[in-house]
Structure formats: C-alpha cells, structure tokens
Amino acid sequence: MTKHRSTAIALSLFLLVFLVGCCSLKTADALKQLKQPGVLMVGASGDYQPMSFLDPNTGKYTGFDAALAADLAAALNVRLAFVKTTWPTLMEDTLAHRFDLALCGITITEARKRQALMSHGYLVNGKTILCRAEDAGKYTSLEAINRPEVRVMENPGGLNEKFVRANLPKATLLIHPVNEEIPGLVAAGKADVMVTEIMEAMFYAGRDARLVAPMLDQPFTSGQMGILLPPQNHALLDYVNKFIRQEREKGRLDELQRIYLKGE
C-alpha cells in the first residue's frame, strides 16, 4: 500500500469518526433537554382528524402527527408519551414546559414564533370549508359565507376561530368545545359551515357522504404545519429540523400523506 493511499484512508476514517461524533453530540444535546430521561413528551390536542386524534375507545393517539411523533421518538431511541393539551392553552402549556414539544397539526405563524420555537414546515396546509353536500354550490367564496344567516361553527381558541372572527364578521359564529364533533353537527344541520384546514376537510368529506369540501383547490390561506417547542429548547429544535429533513428525503412524509390524508 502506498503512503498516499494510506494517508487518504486515514483521512477518510477521521472524517467518518468526526461526522459520527458530531451526530452523536447533537443527539446527546437534544436528549439532555427532555423533561424526563428516556421519554419524549409530546403535547397533542387529540381532537384533529386526521392529524392527531385521541381514540376514546382505545385511549391511543392516531393520525399523521401521532405517527410522526412515534418516528421521532424512535429516532431518539426514547419512549413516546403524549400529554393532553387544548388549543386555547397550547401556547401556555408550551411555555410552561408541560411537554418537550407539541405536534398536533400546528400552523407555523409569526405570532407563535415570537413566543416560542417552531420547526421547519413538514406539511403544506391552508384554510378551506366543510359544508353539507347540498350546499356545495352556495358557499363558493368568503363573501357568500359572510352573511348573518350562515352559521359557522368552530372550536374555541384555535386559528380557525381567529380566522372566522377576522374574515367573516357578519356570519353567525357558533363555538363548540369538541372539535371532532363539528363535522357531524354540520352534516346534521346544526351549523352550515366549518372553516378548517385542507387535510381535516378532506378527511371528513371522504368519510361522510353528507359533507363536501367545495373549495379545496381554492384555499383562503396557504402555510405549513410545524412542531412547536419551548423557547429554550434550541438543541432539540436542531435535532427536530434534521429529523424532518431526513423524513422528507426518505419518502416517509409522502407515505404518511398517502395513509392518513388520502386513505390509500
């Protein structure tokens, strides 16, 4: 073996050890920020199909974000534990460190980034509507919905309620505390419209023939979903962003969309 080749091999081994060491260091730094050693505590509302839903029959969380949380815990080689939160208390719970991060269909906003940390986006979303099938031709714009006779039902404290108050001030806003019950109430005629995210509208319209999402191709807003963390958890945020990139590169995010959003 030539001296040049020996030097090249030694350099390659050094770089490999260096890179592995850097990755291990980042993982170790992230693990140090967990509230409980060996446990990833994930805040979740559990009321948002198909992202994060707490099944009352099994007591287990299911959905796109529940699966993504399981992947993250596996990558960190720790146990996953969900912590119940609500949309009105989401930021308060995050700042109080009730969990390590929140992952339940959370839209990235400047307001949230001013108070806490948010990861890179992992799923495109936007505001749209869910209504009864017979009303599909009636509600085709904000102007058509923004009328006193149109009853818009939302859960309290989330961005959907804020959107309705800001953009549909003339509509009759009905507040219902249980988000997953609202599509059924719209289908039953207790309300006319639900403003929600594209994926939730797709989910319920695909499972209840009484419902449609007539404006999926014309969302009122566009944005991305991200993972919310307390402001001090920078090492964990760095790890989460790397994790999201890896999940995208290996096709896992596309796989989760096919399973939970498209029902394939």
TORZASE-375144 format. One line per field, with one value per residue (C-alpha): residue in one letter; z, x, y; residue number from 1; chain. Coordinates in pm, 1 decimal, padded with zeros to 6 digits, always signed. Each point is the difference from the previous one (the first is absolute). Layout:
resn <- a | ... .
w <- Z | ... .
u <- X | ... .
v <- Y | ... .
resi <- NUM | ... .
chain <- A | ... .
***
This chain:
resn <- m | t | k | h | r | s | t | a | i | a | l | s | l | f | l | l | v | f | l | v | g | c | c | s | l | k | t | a | d | a | l | k | q | l | k | q | p | g | v | l | m | v | g | a | s | g | d | y | q | p | m | s | f | l | d | p | n | t | g | k | y | t | g | f | d | a | a | l | a | a | d | l | a | a | a | l | n | v | r | l | a | f | v | k | t | t | w | p | t | l | m | e | d | t | l | a | h | r | f | d | l | a | l | c | g | i | t | i | t | e | a | r | k | r | q | a | l | m | s | h | g | y | l | v | n | g | k | t | i | l | c | r | a | e | d | a | g | k | y | t | s | l | e | a | i | n | r | p | e | v | r | v | m | e | n | p | g | g | l | n | e | k | f | v | r | a | n | l | p | k | a | t | l | l | i | h | p | v | n | e | e | i | p | g | l | v | a | a | g | k | a | d | v | m | v | t | e | i | m | e | a | m | f | y | a | g | r | d | a | r | l | v | a | p | m | l | d | q | p | f | t | s | g | q | m | g | i | l | l | p | p | q | n | h | a | l | l | d | y | v | n | k | f | i | r | q | e | r | e | k | g | r | l | d | e | l | q | r | i | y | l | k | g | e .
w <- +00000.0 | -00098.2 | +00250.3 | -00190.8 | +00016.4 | +00371.0 | +00067.0 | -00198.3 | +00192.0 | +00331.9 | -00095.3 | -00106.3 | +00328.4 | +00190.9 | -00184.1 | +00059.3 | +00372.1 | +00011.5 | -00171.0 | +00217.3 | +00305.6 | -00106.0 | -00058.4 | +00335.0 | +00169.7 | -00152.2 | +00108.8 | +00350.2 | +00023.0 | -00110.3 | +00253.2 | +00280.8 | -00062.8 | +00055.3 | +00312.2 | +00098.0 | -00089.5 | -00264.8 | -00074.7 | -00276.4 | +00134.5 | -00287.4 | +00050.1 | -00209.7 | -00010.4 | -00111.6 | -00175.8 | -00351.0 | -00259.2 | -00188.6 | +00171.3 | +00370.3 | +00143.5 | +00344.1 | -00050.1 | +00297.4 | -00040.7 | +00011.3 | +00173.2 | -00275.3 | -00230.5 | -00372.8 | -00316.4 | -00207.8 | +00288.3 | +00244.5 | -00242.8 | -00055.9 | +00377.3 | +00023.8 | -00272.1 | +00187.6 | +00326.9 | -00181.3 | -00158.9 | +00345.7 | +00136.5 | +00279.9 | +00108.9 | -00130.3 | +00240.9 | -00106.6 | +00221.8 | -00048.3 | -00082.9 | -00152.7 | -00267.0 | +00247.1 | +00231.4 | -00261.2 | +00028.4 | +00376.0 | +00038.8 | -00233.5 | +00189.9 | +00330.0 | -00129.2 | +00055.2 | -00286.5 | -00212.2 | -00319.0 | -00145.7 | -00316.3 | -00095.7 | -00322.7 | +00109.8 | -00262.7 | -00007.7 | +00071.2 | +00082.1 | +00323.2 | +00116.4 | -00105.6 | +00206.7 | +00315.7 | -00052.4 | -00249.0 | -00313.4 | -00221.9 | -00375.3 | -00173.5 | -00072.5 | -00162.8 | -00214.2 | +00120.8 | -00045.9 | +00116.7 | -00183.4 | +00087.3 | +00070.5 | -00065.9 | -00089.1 | -00345.7 | -00106.0 | +00079.3 | -00208.8 | -00260.1 | +00258.6 | +00192.7 | -00265.5 | +00151.0 | +00325.0 | -00115.1 | -00037.2 | +00354.1 | +00162.9 | +00059.9 | +00325.5 | -00105.2 | -00047.8 | +00317.8 | +00023.0 | +00275.9 | +00144.4 | +00304.2 | +00242.3 | +00014.0 | -00327.5 | -00322.1 | -00162.6 | +00248.5 | -00046.6 | -00377.2 | +00019.1 | +00233.1 | -00226.5 | -00339.8 | +00057.3 | +00245.2 | -00132.9 | +00020.0 | +00312.4 | +00190.6 | +00210.9 | +00242.2 | +00073.2 | +00248.7 | -00168.2 | -00338.4 | -00133.3 | +00055.6 | -00223.4 | -00340.7 | +00120.6 | +00128.5 | -00338.3 | -00174.8 | +00236.3 | -00072.9 | +00336.4 | -00185.9 | -00364.3 | -00038.7 | +00176.4 | -00085.9 | +00039.3 | -00156.1 | -00335.6 | +00146.8 | +00259.2 | -00262.8 | -00232.3 | +00279.1 | +00097.8 | -00353.1 | -00101.8 | +00284.6 | +00015.0 | -00320.7 | +00154.8 | +00000.6 | -00269.2 | -00011.2 | -00309.1 | +00013.7 | +00045.9 | -00313.0 | +00111.2 | +00365.3 | +00174.8 | +00137.9 | -00058.9 | +00252.8 | +00158.9 | +00310.1 | +00242.1 | +00340.1 | +00295.3 | +00273.2 | +00313.5 | -00068.7 | +00182.6 | -00193.1 | -00280.0 | +00001.9 | -00031.1 | -00276.4 | -00196.3 | +00029.2 | -00100.1 | -00312.2 | -00099.9 | +00064.3 | -00221.1 | -00282.0 | +00025.2 | +00009.4 | -00317.1 | -00179.9 | +00066.5 | -00109.5 | +00341.8 | -00009.3 | -00335.8 | +00144.3 | +00296.3 | -00235.7 | -00200.5 | +00315.2 | +00202.1 | -00246.6 | -00312.9 | +00166.8 | -00234.7 .
u <- +00000.0 | +00139.3 | +00055.9 | -00248.1 | -00270.8 | +00061.9 | -00034.0 | -00326.3 | -00146.8 | +00103.0 | -00156.8 | -00323.5 | -00017.6 | +00061.7 | -00280.3 | -00234.6 | +00075.6 | -00033.1 | -00341.3 | -00129.5 | +00124.5 | -00174.0 | -00327.8 | +00029.8 | +00073.0 | -00309.7 | -00212.6 | +00145.4 | -00068.2 | -00359.3 | -00048.7 | +00123.0 | -00295.2 | -00267.1 | -00208.6 | +00036.3 | +00306.8 | -00082.8 | -00345.4 | -00116.4 | -00305.1 | -00215.4 | -00283.2 | -00307.3 | -00356.4 | -00130.1 | -00299.2 | +00131.3 | -00065.8 | +00200.0 | +00301.3 | -00028.9 | -00302.4 | -00042.6 | -00220.4 | -00240.7 | -00040.1 | +00367.6 | +00152.5 | +00262.7 | +00099.4 | -00025.8 | +00060.1 | +00276.1 | +00156.5 | -00033.8 | +00195.6 | +00254.9 | +00044.8 | +00060.5 | +00264.7 | +00170.1 | +00005.2 | +00145.8 | +00269.3 | +00094.9 | -00021.8 | -00237.4 | -00353.0 | -00289.1 | -00254.0 | -00285.0 | -00113.2 | -00353.3 | -00022.3 | -00268.3 | +00007.5 | -00081.2 | +00283.2 | +00250.2 | +00242.5 | -00040.5 | +00075.9 | +00299.6 | +00151.2 | -00061.8 | +00201.9 | -00286.5 | +00152.5 | +00314.1 | -00176.6 | -00349.9 | -00092.5 | -00368.4 | -00063.4 | +00146.8 | +00028.1 | +00323.8 | -00078.8 | +00206.6 | -00194.7 | +00096.0 | +00363.4 | +00017.9 | -00092.2 | +00157.1 | +00198.1 | -00143.9 | +00159.5 | +00029.0 | -00327.0 | -00077.6 | -00345.3 | -00167.3 | -00341.2 | -00259.2 | -00342.1 | -00304.0 | -00357.6 | -00210.8 | -00373.6 | -00298.0 | +00003.1 | -00317.9 | +00163.8 | +00314.2 | -00108.7 | -00107.2 | +00322.7 | +00259.0 | +00167.2 | +00051.1 | -00261.4 | -00259.6 | +00069.2 | +00028.2 | -00373.7 | -00199.7 | -00210.6 | +00308.4 | +00092.9 | +00373.9 | +00104.6 | +00353.1 | +00180.2 | +00129.1 | +00347.5 | +00150.9 | +00094.7 | -00327.3 | -00201.7 | +00238.3 | -00032.3 | -00380.5 | -00005.7 | +00238.4 | -00141.9 | -00365.4 | -00121.3 | -00358.0 | -00047.1 | -00150.7 | +00287.1 | -00085.6 | +00264.6 | +00002.1 | +00255.1 | +00062.5 | +00166.1 | -00055.7 | -00376.4 | -00038.2 | -00004.3 | -00284.6 | -00190.7 | +00039.0 | -00121.0 | -00300.3 | -00095.4 | +00102.7 | +00239.1 | +00062.8 | +00375.0 | +00318.6 | +00317.9 | +00291.4 | +00324.1 | +00014.8 | +00092.6 | -00278.4 | -00256.2 | +00125.6 | -00016.4 | -00362.7 | -00128.9 | +00151.3 | -00169.9 | -00346.3 | -00204.8 | -00205.3 | +00305.9 | +00211.1 | +00301.9 | -00085.5 | +00299.8 | +00293.4 | +00167.3 | -00052.6 | +00109.5 | -00037.1 | +00354.3 | +00318.4 | +00259.8 | +00174.7 | -00030.4 | +00288.1 | +00104.4 | -00026.5 | +00266.8 | +00071.9 | +00234.3 | +00296.2 | +00002.8 | +00239.1 | +00197.8 | -00319.2 | -00121.1 | +00321.4 | -00052.5 | -00367.4 | +00086.0 | +00257.9 | -00257.2 | -00260.5 | +00252.8 | +00086.9 | -00366.6 | -00060.7 | +00307.7 | -00083.5 | -00363.9 | -00156.3 | -00199.5 | -00147.9 | -00084.2 | -00181.3 | -00199.6 | -00110.9 | -00104.2 | -00168.9 | -00104.9 | -00082.8 | -00106.5 | +00207.4 .
v <- +00000.0 | +00339.7 | +00278.6 | +00219.5 | -00264.0 | -00059.9 | +00371.4 | +00014.9 | -00294.0 | +00149.4 | +00333.3 | -00171.6 | -00188.5 | +00322.4 | +00178.3 | -00292.1 | -00004.0 | +00379.8 | -00003.7 | -00282.3 | +00183.9 | +00321.0 | -00185.4 | -00175.1 | +00332.1 | +00160.3 | -00293.8 | +00013.7 | +00374.1 | -00055.4 | -00279.3 | +00226.6 | +00232.2 | -00265.2 | +00051.4 | -00363.7 | -00208.7 | -00257.0 | +00144.2 | +00235.4 | +00184.3 | +00126.2 | +00246.7 | -00082.5 | +00127.6 | -00338.9 | +00157.8 | +00053.5 | -00269.1 | -00114.0 | +00156.4 | -00080.8 | -00177.2 | -00153.4 | -00306.8 | -00011.9 | -00375.9 | -00089.8 | +00302.1 | +00014.2 | +00284.9 | -00062.4 | +00201.3 | +00155.9 | +00191.5 | -00288.4 | -00217.9 | +00277.3 | +00033.1 | -00374.8 | +00027.7 | +00283.9 | -00193.0 | -00302.8 | +00218.2 | +00127.9 | -00354.7 | +00105.9 | -00086.0 | +00211.0 | +00148.9 | +00228.7 | +00288.2 | +00132.8 | +00368.9 | +00222.8 | +00267.9 | +00281.3 | -00111.2 | -00125.2 | +00291.5 | +00025.9 | -00370.6 | +00028.9 | +00291.9 | -00182.5 | -00299.2 | -00242.8 | -00200.5 | -00002.4 | +00102.5 | +00020.2 | -00189.6 | +00002.5 | +00190.7 | +00333.9 | +00271.2 | +00199.5 | +00365.6 | +00306.3 | +00043.8 | -00347.9 | +00049.6 | +00318.9 | -00192.8 | -00341.0 | -00208.4 | -00156.1 | -00259.0 | +00008.3 | -00083.7 | -00362.9 | +00024.1 | +00266.5 | +00113.0 | +00271.8 | +00112.4 | -00135.6 | -00096.6 | -00304.4 | +00015.0 | -00218.9 | -00153.3 | +00179.1 | +00336.1 | -00055.7 | +00253.4 | +00254.8 | +00054.6 | +00078.1 | +00308.8 | +00186.2 | +00249.8 | -00275.2 | -00122.5 | +00341.2 | +00039.4 | +00006.4 | -00298.8 | -00220.8 | -00187.1 | -00067.9 | -00240.4 | -00015.8 | -00133.2 | +00265.7 | +00143.2 | -00116.6 | +00174.7 | -00102.6 | +00204.7 | +00293.9 | -00027.0 | +00006.3 | +00300.3 | +00190.5 | -00096.3 | -00090.7 | +00265.0 | -00000.9 | -00376.6 | -00155.3 | -00159.6 | -00303.2 | -00125.9 | -00372.4 | -00139.1 | -00337.7 | +00046.1 | -00353.2 | +00031.2 | +00305.9 | -00179.3 | -00223.1 | +00301.6 | +00171.3 | -00315.4 | -00013.4 | +00361.3 | +00147.3 | +00230.9 | +00085.3 | +00031.7 | -00101.4 | +00188.7 | -00237.8 | -00117.2 | -00178.5 | -00337.9 | -00002.1 | +00101.3 | -00275.4 | -00254.9 | +00060.6 | +00059.3 | -00333.5 | -00185.5 | +00157.8 | +00024.5 | +00280.7 | +00228.2 | +00164.9 | +00230.0 | +00206.9 | +00236.0 | -00236.2 | +00137.1 | +00360.7 | +00021.5 | +00334.8 | -00017.5 | -00193.7 | -00103.1 | -00293.7 | -00209.8 | -00019.6 | -00128.3 | +00240.5 | +00004.9 | +00204.7 | +00294.7 | -00155.0 | -00329.5 | +00101.2 | -00325.4 | -00201.7 | +00234.5 | -00060.0 | -00373.8 | +00028.6 | +00200.1 | -00261.0 | -00271.7 | +00172.1 | +00029.8 | -00367.5 | -00104.7 | +00199.8 | -00134.1 | -00363.1 | +00045.6 | -00053.0 | +00326.3 | -00100.6 | -00342.2 | +00155.4 | +00221.9 | -00303.4 | -00186.4 | +00272.4 | +00269.6 | -00197.7 | -00325.6 | -00215.1 .
resi <- 1 | 2 | 3 | 4 | 5 | 6 | 7 | 8 | 9 | 10 | 11 | 12 | 13 | 14 | 15 | 16 | 17 | 18 | 19 | 20 | 21 | 22 | 23 | 24 | 25 | 26 | 27 | 28 | 29 | 30 | 31 | 32 | 33 | 34 | 35 | 36 | 37 | 38 | 39 | 40 | 41 | 42 | 43 | 44 | 45 | 46 | 47 | 48 | 49 | 50 | 51 | 52 | 53 | 54 | 55 | 56 | 57 | 58 | 59 | 60 | 61 | 62 | 63 | 64 | 65 | 66 | 67 | 68 | 69 | 70 | 71 | 72 | 73 | 74 | 75 | 76 | 77 | 78 | 79 | 80 | 81 | 82 | 83 | 84 | 85 | 86 | 87 | 88 | 89 | 90 | 91 | 92 | 93 | 94 | 95 | 96 | 97 | 98 | 99 | 100 | 101 | 102 | 103 | 104 | 105 | 106 | 107 | 108 | 109 | 110 | 111 | 112 | 113 | 114 | 115 | 116 | 117 | 118 | 119 | 120 | 121 | 122 | 123 | 124 | 125 | 126 | 127 | 128 | 129 | 130 | 131 | 132 | 133 | 134 | 135 | 136 | 137 | 138 | 139 | 140 | 141 | 142 | 143 | 144 | 145 | 146 | 147 | 148 | 149 | 150 | 151 | 152 | 153 | 154 | 155 | 156 | 157 | 158 | 159 | 160 | 161 | 162 | 163 | 164 | 165 | 166 | 167 | 168 | 169 | 170 | 171 | 172 | 173 | 174 | 175 | 176 | 177 | 178 | 179 | 180 | 181 | 182 | 183 | 184 | 185 | 186 | 187 | 188 | 189 | 190 | 191 | 192 | 193 | 194 | 195 | 196 | 197 | 198 | 199 | 200 | 201 | 202 | 203 | 204 | 205 | 206 | 207 | 208 | 209 | 210 | 211 | 212 | 213 | 214 | 215 | 216 | 217 | 218 | 219 | 220 | 221 | 222 | 223 | 224 | 225 | 226 | 227 | 228 | 229 | 230 | 231 | 232 | 233 | 234 | 235 | 236 | 237 | 238 | 239 | 240 | 241 | 242 | 243 | 244 | 245 | 246 | 247 | 248 | 249 | 250 | 251 | 252 | 253 | 254 | 255 | 256 | 257 | 258 | 259 | 260 | 261 | 262 | 263 | 264 .
chain <- A | A | A | A | A | A | A | A | A | A | A | A | A | A | A | A | A | A | A | A | A | A | A | A | A | A | A | A | A | A | A | A | A | A | A | A | A | A | A | A | A | A | A | A | A | A | A | A | A | A | A | A | A | A | A | A | A | A | A | A | A | A | A | A | A | A | A | A | A | A | A | A | A | A | A | A | A | A | A | A | A | A | A | A | A | A | A | A | A | A | A | A | A | A | A | A | A | A | A | A | A | A | A | A | A | A | A | A | A | A | A | A | A | A | A | A | A | A | A | A | A | A | A | A | A | A | A | A | A | A | A | A | A | A | A | A | A | A | A | A | A | A | A | A | A | A | A | A | A | A | A | A | A | A | A | A | A | A | A | A | A | A | A | A | A | A | A | A | A | A | A | A | A | A | A | A | A | A | A | A | A | A | A | A | A | A | A | A | A | A | A | A | A | A | A | A | A | A | A | A | A | A | A | A | A | A | A | A | A | A | A | A | A | A | A | A | A | A | A | A | A | A | A | A | A | A | A | A | A | A | A | A | A | A | A | A | A | A | A | A | A | A | A | A | A | A | A | A | A | A | A | A | A | A | A | A | A | A | A | A | A | A | A | A .
***
